Amino acid sequence: MAVEPTGASAAAAMPLQEGRVIDGFTLHRRLHQGGMANLWEVSHPEHPGALLMKVPRLRLGEDPATIVGFEVEQMILPTLQGPHVPRFIARGDFTQQPYIVMELIAGPTLAPRADDAPLALDEVVEIGARVAAAIHDLHRQRVAHLDIKPENVLLRADGTAVLVDFGLARHDALPDLLDEEFRQPMGSWPYIAPEQVKLVRNDPRSDLFAFGVMLYQFTTGELPFGEPRSMRALRRRLHVDPVPPRVLRADCPPWLQEVILGCLEVDPAKRYQTAAHLALALEDPRQIALTARARISAASGWLARLRRRYFRLNQPPVTPAAHGARSQVVKSPIIMAAVDTDDDSVDLAARVREMARRIVLAEPDARLACVTVLKMGLLSVDDYEDAHGTNRHVQQLAALKHWARPISKLLNLDAGRLTFHVLESTDPAAALVAFAQRNGVDQIVMGARGHSAMRRYLGSVSSQVVAQAPCTVTVVRD
């Protein structure tokens, strides 16, 4: 009499097919059959809505890194939450049937847009801002993705970017099984960061390098380092600069080249330090400080490549960074100074400025975003000019820069760490909160005038911001 196999061997022997039920989840249709896993649309009576089941392929001779990567994803996905990741539902044990069930995101990945590149510049910026927000949210949850690429980014119906496939990810507080078991570069080679080539897996700025590769691809239609097929080709990114985007696309603005090449720096310390900094730059490209990167008009010559290769060969081995994803976010915060440029209280403005200065002084890698709100009338059509015909937006911007000048001088802030934003809204408090949410602001500093009967009746802007802001708010009173 034949004995039926049990445990994992039994699960492997049973084919995945429509109608099969696994731990209460009914398989309906296969969405994708990949080299490492099958994706099925499933349902469960206790979990409403469309669900996705990911089942690893457990064939004889399968790459062990595939199995370990699936274990990693089973560990990390349940720790994540928010709109930028799929909602975790359940997981199956390897002793029976390994699987992960998660929310099914109906939207497409960015892979088709990469195939259609080069894209319109407005779309490049819009995609970039959405993906940067998703990466920052992931880093705040102490996870570096380490496999950012178009195929691993989906868009919800409202345009929110969702990161998927955490098989190569690293969580600050969980064991790094891939680092423990393998000594080889892990990642998609066209997008992998130089430090990953050197087997460093604990630096979240690796995701910003991959983000830069994506921006380059969407802008030019090319990959900055091609599609390497060998370790020698993969290591070229350590000493060979990519062709500047403006060489491949004449209408690429200098500021966009600045952002892209800033992400693609070999040294992580020379890149943007957080994805929130990137998102804030893309929010208003006019604020981006242009360096020599923006003016590069040719790929690096052979002498420069030889010099860089020599210095890199003689550098000491790469030491893993002492910080993880969350630590990098914490050490590089965005401080938002909400300034009422119409307030005639010189003393209050000075006190807000001093508080902002102290906070930035204590955070050497912080970025200070100076924000004011140009309050618009509900029915007015000529709110953009004052009685003398002067543009009010320009007027507010000038006043904001004047307010910040002492901070810039005292702290010697470079242009990349000090930005100015004039918002236009009928509701100042809502505008400030929305800006903070959209740009991943870590702390708001703002002033508040003394109490009055009118303020108690209507509610002050500061009290509304304190109640609704997604971050710490420091209120300075006169």
LOMARKE-64760 format. One record per residue (C-alpha): x, y, z; residue in three letters. Coordinates in steps of 0.001 Angstrom, whole numbers, plus 524288, in hexadecimal, padded with zeros to 5 digits. Example, Ala and Ser with C-alpha at 12.3 -4.5 7.8 and 13.67 -1.06 7.14 Angstrom:
// LOMARKE-64760
8300C7EE6C81E78ala835667FBDC81BE4ser
// end
This chain:
// LOMARKE-64760
800008000080000met8056680D687FC2Fala8086C8168F80745val804E6824C5804CAglu80FE282E5A8077Bpro80E0F83790812D8thr812BE8451B816D9gly81A4E84D8D80D36ala81C7284236803C6ser80DC483FFE8031Aala80B7584E5980078ala8158E84E457F5A3ala80F5E8421A7EFAAala801D9848347EEEFmet80063851147E318pro7FB8685EFB7E475leu7EEE885FE17DCD3gln7E225867487DCAAglu7D902863037E769gly7E37B85DBF7F081arg7E1CB862327FE9Aval7EDB386520806FFile7EB088686481543asp7DDB086DBC8119Bgly7E2A4875BC805F5phe7DC82871BA7F8F3thr7E5008731E7ECD2leu7DDAC879AA7E19Chis7E73887D357D6D2arg7F5C887DBF7D50Darg7FA3C88BAD7D2C9leu8089D8891B7D066his811D987D977CF53gln81FB3881CA7D22Agly82CA387B237D3EFgly82BEB87C8F7E2BEmet81D6D87CB77E630ala80F9487B827E117asn8059F8862E7E3BAleu7F750882627E555trp7EAFC88A1A7E789glu7E443883F07F350val7D8BD886207FC48ser7D576882E180A59his7C843883E281123pro7CE4088B3381CA0glu7D622894D681467his7CDDC89D2D80B39pro7D3A08A33E7FF15gly7DD0689E9E7F4ADala7E8A8897177FA09leu7F59B892B27F460leu7FC8D886207F833met80B0B884E87F562lys81000876DA7F522val81E8E873D67F377pro82317869F67E986arg8295385EB97F0F4leu82F458572A7E5B9arg83ABF84E0A7E75Fleu84755855B47E582gly840BE862CF7E80Eglu84A0186DF27EB65asp84A9786E007FA5Dpro84AC087CEC7FA37ala83CE087C567F4C4thr83830874888006Eile83F5787D1C80A36val839F68894B80387gly82C2F8840280527phe82ED3881E98139Bglu8339B88FF48146Bval8271C8950580E44glu81F0088CAC81781gln8260C89330822EAmet825BF8A13F81E1File8187E8A32981799leu8107A8A0F182410pro818148ABFA82AB3thr8143B8B60F82072leu8083F8BE9A81F87gln8030D8CA5C81848gly7FED98CD7880A5Cpro80C5F8CB6F80460his80CDE8BCB2806DEval802EE8B1E280463pro7FB188AE388107Barg7FFB68A15281639phe7F55A896C881858ile7FBA58898D81B64ala8075F880CC81941arg80964872228184Agly813FE86A4081ED8asp81E9E8638E816F7phe81BA7856BB81E09thr80E71856608172Bgln80C0885FF980C02gln813F286C8D80BA5pro80C9487870806C2tyr809DF886B18096Aile7FC4E88C87807E5val7FB3389B2C8066Fmet7F2508A59F80114glu7F1278A50B7F249leu7F4FF8B23E7EC85ile7ECF48B4017E035ala7F5B48BE657DA37gly800F28BBFD7D0BEpro80F788BB8D7D3A6thr8188A8C5E17CE23leu81EC18BBF97C4E6ala8163E8BFF67B93Fpro819E58CE3F7BB5Darg828468CA677BB5Fala825FE8C3687AE71asp81FBF8CFCC7A8F1asp82AE18D8AC7AD74ala82F1C8E32D7AB4Bpro8232D8E8FE7B1C8leu81E2A8F6E97B24Eala825E38FE7D7BC6Eleu819B4901BC7C453asp816CE8F3347C58Bglu824C88F0387C98Aval823D28FA1B7D496val8165C8F5637D8C8glu81A978E7207D917ile8270E8EAE87E01Fgly81FE58F2497EAD4ala816748E7047ED15arg821178DCAD7EDB4val829A28E5087F686ala81E508E65280016ala81C908D78880024ala82B148D50C80285ile82B608DEDE80DA0his81F9A8D8888141Dasp8265E8CB4C81335leu832ED8D09A8191Fhis82B448D68B8245Aarg826A38C8B782740gln834E68C46182894arg8358C8BD1B81B97val83E978BEDE80FF0ala838978B8B7803C8his845608B6217FC59leu83E5A8B2427EFC5asp837D88BECD7EB1Eile834948BDC87DC9Dlys828AC8C0917D3FEpro8238C8B2A97D547glu822F48B4147E40Easn81AF58C09C7E44Cval80C428C0857E242leu802B18CBCE7E1D9leu7F5C48CBCF7E8F9arg7E9BE8D1A77E291ala7EC788DEAC7E944asp7FA918DEC37E466gly800F68DAB47F137thr80D6B8D2FE7EED7ala80DFF8C5847F518val81AB28BE007F703leu81A238AF307F594val823408A3677F61Easp82AFC8A41E802BFphe83312897E880067gly83FDD89F818005Eleu83C048A97A80AAEala8428C8ABC5817BFarg83BB38AF568247Bhis843C58B63B82ED6asp83E618ADA0839C4ala83D928A065832D9leu84826896B282EFDpro84DD18990F82179asp84D2588B1881C91leu8529588E7580F38leu85E98894F08150Fasp860968899381E5Bglu85FB587EF781409glu86516884BA80765phe8710988C8B8034Earg86CBF891D97F63Cgln8664389E6D7F182pro8579989DA37F368met84EF48A5F27EACAgly84AE88A8D17DCD1ser857C78ABEB7D64Ctrp853998B77D7CDCEpro84ECB8BE6E7DA39tyr857F08B9847E4D9ile85FC08C3957ECABala86EA98C3857ED4Bpro86EC28C0127FBC2glu866118B45A7F8F7gln870218AFD87EF1Bval879A28B02C7FA8Elys870058A7EB802AAleu86B578B31480B6Eval85CCE8B11B80E0Carg859B98BA2F81950asn859B28C783812BAasp84C2A8CCC080EFEpro852968D6488058Farg8544E8CA937FC85ser845CE8CC487F981asp8486D8DA597F57Bleu852C18D5B77EBC2phe848EB8CC417E5BEala83EF58D7537E5A3phe848CA8DF747DDF8gly84A518D4667D41Eval83B908D4707D247met83B138E32D7D05Dleu846268E22B7C670tyr83EC28D7637BF51gln831DB8DEBD7BF0Dphe838B78EB277BA6Athr841B38E5A47AFE8thr83C2A8D8587AC56gly849698D2637AFC5glu84F2D8CBBA7BBB8leu85AD78D36D7C110pro863528C74B7C29Dphe85D138BE947B866gly8596C8B0947BBB0glu865CF8AA6A7C126pro8678389BC87BF39arg8740B899D57C6CAser87A2489E367D393met884218A6127CBEBarg879408AD797C501ala871F58AF3A7D1CCleu87DD88B54D7D868arg87F348BFA67CDBEarg875C48C8677D534arg880238C9C07DFBAleu888EF8D1B87D6D6his881858D5217CA45val877AE8E0487CA3Basp86B418DEE07C232pro8693B8E7157B60Cval862ED8F3BE7BAF7pro854338F3B37B86Epro854E3900947B10Barg85DFE8FA507A711val853778F0517A3F4leu847FA8F9AD7A513arg849DA907D57A18Bala83D9490CBC7A85Basp84168906CC7B56Dcys84282912A97BE7Apro84F0C914C27C653pro847D7912FA7D33Ctrp84318905677CF4Eleu850D4901587CB6Fgln8554B9068F7D8AAglu84B6C8FDE97DFB1val84E4D8F1BA7D7A2ile85D138F2867D885leu85BEA8F6107E6E5gly854E78E9237E920cys85F1E8E1BA7E12Dleu86AF18E6087E913glu873DA8DA8D7EC46val875C78DF6C7FA34asp868C08DEA0801A5pro86CC38EA8C809ACala86C538F2D67FD3Alys85E7D8EEBD7F991arg851E58F43D7FEC6tyr851988EF4780CB1gln843338EB9C80D5Dthr8383F8E93A803C6ala830CA8F43C80A7Eala83B7D8FDB280664his8399F8F8E27F875leu82ADD8FA457F907ala82C23908147FE3Aleu8357990B967F326ala82BFB906447E8FFleu820D990DAF7EF76glu826DB91A6D7EA8Basp83264918567E13Apro83538926F27E124arg83AEF925297EEBEgln8450591B177EA6Cile852E4920237EC10ala85A8F91DD77DF8Eleu8687D918D07E0C3thr87287914317D6F9ala869F69082C7D4C9arg85FD2910767CDAEala86A2C9154A7C40Darg870A7908537C08Dile86F82906877B1EFser8778C8FA4A7AF58ala87A8B8ED277B57Bala886E88EC067BD98ser893578EA557B58Fgly89CBD8DEF77B65Ctrp8A6598E65A7BF01leu89BC58E9AE7C8EBala897068DB9B7C8DAarg8A4E28D69A7CABEleu8A70B8DFE97D61Farg89A528DBEF7DCAAarg89D488CD8F7DAC4arg8AAC08CF397E0D8tyr8A5888D62F7ECC8phe89A978CC5E7EEA6arg8A3C98C0C67ED8Cleu8AC348C6CA7F825asn8A1328CA4F80146gln89F498C23980DA9pro8942A8B84C80D65pro886A58BE0A80E98val882238BE8D81CABthr873908BC2281E38pro86C7A8C87982247ala869988C9B9830AAala85BAE8CE2C82E1Dhis84FBA8C7BA82867gly844298CCD0820C5ala83D198D34F82C10arg849B08D91B83192ser84CD68DF7182487gln83F6A8E5BE8243Dval840F28EA8B8323Aval84E788F05C82FFFlys84A028F78A823B7ser83CEA8FDA18278Cpro83508907EC8206Eile8321A9136282957ile8270191C23824E5met826A392A34829A8ala818DD92F61827BAala81A3993E22826CDval80F6E9484682676asp815E3952DF81E5Athr809F295BA881FFDasp80B4895BBB82ECCasp811259688C83375asp81674962868400Aser82533963D683E51val827B395D5384B65asp81F969513784834leu8261194FB883AE6ala833799508484153ala82FC59465384B82arg82AE293CDC84120val8376C93F0383980arg83FCE93C6C8458Eglu8386E92FDA848A2met83A1492B2A83A8Eala8488E92E8383B30arg84A7192695847A7arg843B491AA984206ile84B8291AEF83562val8581591D4E83CF2leu8558B910CA844A8ala85315909148380Dglu85EE090AD282EF3pro8583A903B58239Fasp84AF590A4082542ala844229118A81A75arg83CA891E0081DACleu83080920CD815A7ala82B8092EAC817F9cys81D0792F3F814E4val812FE93A1B814B2thr804E993A2981028val7FF6A94445806E1leu7F156944AA80B6Flys7E7E3945958001Dmet7DA0594AB28008Egly7CF0C9412C7FDCEleu7C9129496E7F306leu7D3C5952F07EF34ser7D988952577E19Eval7E47395C4D7E37Fasp7EB0B956CE7EFBBasp7F831955947E8D5tyr7FAEB9643C7E900glu7FA7396E417F3D9asp7F4F797C127F2B0ala80187980957EC21his8018D975CC7E1DEgly80CB096E327E83Bthr80C4895F6F7E700asn8090295A7A7F49Farg80F6394D377F293his81C6C953897EF51val81A9095CEF7FA9Dgln8187F951C080440gln8242394A3B7FEECleu82CF395604800BAala82802957FD80E9Eala82A449498E811B1leu8385694A2A80CD8lys83A9E9568281497his8359594FA5820D5trp83EC29441481EBEala84B0494BD581B43arg8507294C1182951pro84F0F93D4482A63ile8562093B2881D91ser8614B943FD821C4lys862AD93E8A82F80leu862679303382B6Dleu868AF931E381E11asn85E04929A6817DAleu8603692639809ABasp8551A9282E8001Aala851A0919C58002Cgly84E6991A0380EA9arg846219265480EB3leu839EB9277C80652thr82E879310180578phe8205392E0E80279his814C593741800CCval8080C92FBB8019Aleu7FB209353D7FCC4glu7EED69318180416ser7E2529366C80A1Athr7E59192E3781628asp7F37E9308C81B44pro7F322925A58256Aala7EE9991B7981B84ala7F90491FEE811DDala803DD91E8481BFFleu7FF3F9110C82042val7FE1390C758121Eala80BDF9113E80F1Cphe8112690A0281B06ala80A308FD7281736gln80E138FE15808F4arg81C719009C80BA0asn81F1B8F7FE81762gly821D8903518209Cval827578FED582DBAasp8252390B1B835D9gln81DA8917D983449ile821B89247C83AF8val817D092F7083AF5met8138E93B4F842ABgly806D193E7684987ala801D994B9D84E00arg7FB8D94DEC85B55gly7EDD19495185DCDhis7E2289518C85A2Fser7D37B94FA885A03ala7D38594E7984B2Dmet7DE569443784B54arg7D74B93C4B855A9arg7CAE593CB584D89tyr7D0B79398784036leu7DC7E9319184464gly7EA5F935BC84178ser7F2749309483628val7FC7D92B1B83FA6ser7F2699236A8476Bser7ECF291D7D83AEFgln7FA8A919B283653val7FDC1913A38438Dval7F14290B9F842F9ala7F2D5906E483501gln8016D90687831D9ala807B98F92982F7Apro814038FD15836E3cys8193C9046B842ADthr81514912B884367val81C8491CCA84B56thr8145C9290A84DD2val81B6193590851CAval812B193F988586Darg8149394E318590Casp
// end
